Amino acid sequence: AAAPKASLIVDGNEGLSFDDLRRIAPDLLKLGVRLIEQPLKVDEDEALLGYDCPVTLCADESLHTRAELGRCARLYRCVNIKLDKSGGLTEALALRAGARALGLEIMVGCMVATSLSMAPAMLVAQGADYVDLDGPLLLARDREHGLAVTGSVLHPPVPALWG
């Protein structure tokens, strides 16, 4: 009820085998799952080459910078861009542009961090297909003047966040 436009996403966190993925993907589709993040270990995801998964697969641990983008484009239909992994805002924006140019869907995610880390990620998230910037919500206490959240809506930062 709080997020009527929310999508179900399963984060495999490199915990599935290729056989597990093929077996459960049709059931996940029936349950309304729209995206499976990093189902296989990074060094095993070549098994995805040529596999037509019924649910969109998203690279997470397999993607850090534009250096991995070509490889990921052969294996996944979506990439998860995280400022912490990409090297910062400039690289994350370039990574998003490169991924779009390759026809990939975009997810913008985060590590567990304060609002000071999420605020610039909101820029990368503009126009993204999936956004998961819940890092501050996982902390016992965020920094002063942190991002406000209403239901499932993350609001832009107030100037005081920057200090």
C-alpha positions as CSV (number, residue, x, y, z in Angstrom):
1,A,0.0,0.0,0.0
2,A,2.9,2.4,0.7
3,A,4.6,1.7,-2.6
4,P,1.9,0.7,-5.2
5,K,4.4,1.1,-8.1
6,A,7.1,-1.0,-6.4
7,S,8.6,-3.9,-8.3
8,L,9.7,-7.2,-6.8
9,I,13.4,-7.7,-7.1
10,V,15.3,-10.8,-6.0
11,D,19.0,-10.3,-5.1
12,G,20.8,-13.6,-5.5
13,N,24.0,-12.1,-4.1
14,E,26.0,-14.7,-6.1
15,G,24.2,-17.5,-4.2
16,L,22.6,-19.5,-7.0
17,S,23.9,-22.1,-9.4
18,F,23.0,-21.9,-13.0
19,D,20.8,-25.0,-12.6
20,D,19.0,-23.3,-9.6
21,L,18.4,-20.2,-11.7
22,R,16.9,-22.1,-14.6
23,R,14.7,-24.0,-12.3
24,I,13.3,-21.1,-10.2
25,A,13.2,-18.3,-12.8
26,P,9.8,-19.4,-14.3
27,D,8.3,-19.5,-10.8
28,L,9.7,-16.1,-9.9
29,L,8.1,-14.7,-13.0
30,K,4.8,-16.1,-12.0
31,L,5.2,-14.4,-8.6
32,G,5.7,-11.1,-10.3
33,V,9.4,-10.7,-9.8
34,R,10.8,-8.3,-12.4
35,L,14.5,-8.4,-11.8
36,I,17.1,-10.9,-10.4
37,E,20.3,-9.3,-9.3
38,Q,23.6,-11.2,-9.6
39,P,22.3,-14.7,-9.4
40,L,25.7,-16.4,-10.1
41,K,29.2,-15.9,-8.7
42,V,31.2,-13.4,-10.8
43,D,33.5,-16.1,-12.0
44,E,30.6,-18.3,-13.0
45,D,28.3,-15.9,-14.8
46,E,29.7,-16.8,-18.3
47,A,27.1,-19.6,-18.0
48,L,24.5,-16.9,-18.7
49,L,25.8,-16.4,-22.3
50,G,22.9,-17.3,-24.6
51,Y,20.4,-18.0,-21.7
52,D,17.1,-16.3,-22.3
53,C,15.9,-15.9,-18.7
54,P,12.2,-15.1,-18.3
55,V,13.1,-12.5,-15.6
56,T,15.5,-9.7,-16.4
57,L,19.0,-10.4,-15.0
58,C,21.0,-7.6,-13.5
59,A,24.8,-7.5,-13.0
60,D,25.8,-6.2,-9.6
61,E,29.1,-7.7,-8.3
62,S,30.1,-8.3,-11.9
63,L,30.1,-4.6,-12.7
64,H,32.3,-1.9,-11.1
65,T,33.4,0.4,-13.9
66,R,33.1,0.8,-17.6
67,A,35.9,-1.7,-18.0
68,E,33.4,-4.5,-17.3
69,L,30.5,-3.0,-19.2
70,G,31.1,-4.9,-22.5
71,R,31.3,-8.2,-20.7
72,C,28.2,-7.5,-18.7
73,A,26.2,-6.5,-21.8
74,R,26.8,-10.0,-23.3
75,L,25.4,-11.7,-20.1
76,Y,22.8,-9.3,-18.6
77,R,20.0,-7.1,-19.6
78,C,20.5,-4.7,-16.7
79,V,23.3,-3.3,-14.7
80,N,23.4,-2.0,-11.1
81,I,25.4,1.1,-10.8
82,K,26.7,2.0,-7.3
83,L,28.8,5.1,-6.7
84,D,31.0,3.2,-4.1
85,K,32.0,0.6,-6.8
86,S,32.2,2.8,-9.8
87,G,34.7,5.3,-8.4
88,G,32.3,8.2,-7.8
89,L,29.7,10.4,-9.4
90,T,31.6,11.3,-12.6
91,E,32.3,7.6,-13.4
92,A,28.9,6.5,-12.4
93,L,27.3,9.0,-14.8
94,A,29.7,7.8,-17.6
95,L,28.8,4.2,-16.7
96,R,25.1,5.0,-17.0
97,A,25.6,6.6,-20.4
98,G,27.7,3.7,-21.6
99,A,25.1,1.2,-20.4
100,R,22.3,3.1,-22.1
101,A,24.2,3.2,-25.3
102,L,24.4,-0.6,-25.2
103,G,20.7,-0.8,-24.6
104,L,20.9,-2.0,-21.0
105,E,18.4,-1.3,-18.3
106,I,19.7,0.7,-15.4
107,M,19.4,0.0,-11.7
108,V,21.0,2.4,-9.3
109,G,21.9,0.9,-5.9
110,C,24.0,1.6,-2.9
111,M,26.0,0.2,-0.1
112,V,24.9,0.8,3.5
113,A,25.8,4.4,3.9
114,T,24.5,7.8,5.1
115,S,22.5,10.3,3.2
116,L,25.7,12.0,2.2
117,S,26.4,9.1,0.0
118,M,22.8,8.7,-1.3
119,A,22.4,12.4,-2.3
120,P,24.8,12.2,-5.3
121,A,23.4,8.8,-6.2
122,M,20.0,10.4,-6.7
123,L,21.5,12.2,-9.7
124,V,22.6,8.9,-11.3
125,A,19.1,7.5,-10.5
126,Q,17.4,10.0,-12.7
127,G,15.7,8.0,-15.5
128,A,16.8,4.7,-14.0
129,D,14.6,1.7,-14.5
130,Y,15.1,0.5,-10.9
131,V,16.3,2.5,-7.8
132,D,17.4,1.1,-4.5
133,L,18.9,3.8,-2.4
134,D,17.9,2.6,1.0
135,G,21.3,2.7,2.6
136,P,20.5,5.3,5.3
137,L,17.3,3.3,6.3
138,L,19.5,0.4,7.3
139,L,21.5,2.5,9.7
140,A,20.6,2.9,13.4
141,R,21.2,6.6,12.9
142,D,21.7,8.7,9.8
143,R,23.7,12.0,9.7
144,E,22.0,15.3,10.6
145,H,19.8,16.7,7.9
146,G,19.6,13.3,6.1
147,L,17.4,12.6,3.2
148,A,13.7,12.5,3.9
149,V,11.6,9.5,2.9
150,T,7.9,9.5,2.6
151,G,6.5,6.1,1.9
152,S,8.7,4.9,-0.9
153,V,9.7,8.4,-2.1
154,L,13.2,9.7,-1.4
155,H,13.2,13.5,-1.4
156,P,16.1,15.7,-2.6
157,P,18.6,16.8,0.0
158,V,18.3,20.0,1.9
159,P,21.4,22.3,1.6
160,A,22.3,21.6,5.3
161,L,23.2,18.0,4.4
162,W,26.4,19.3,2.8
163,G,27.5,21.0,6.0
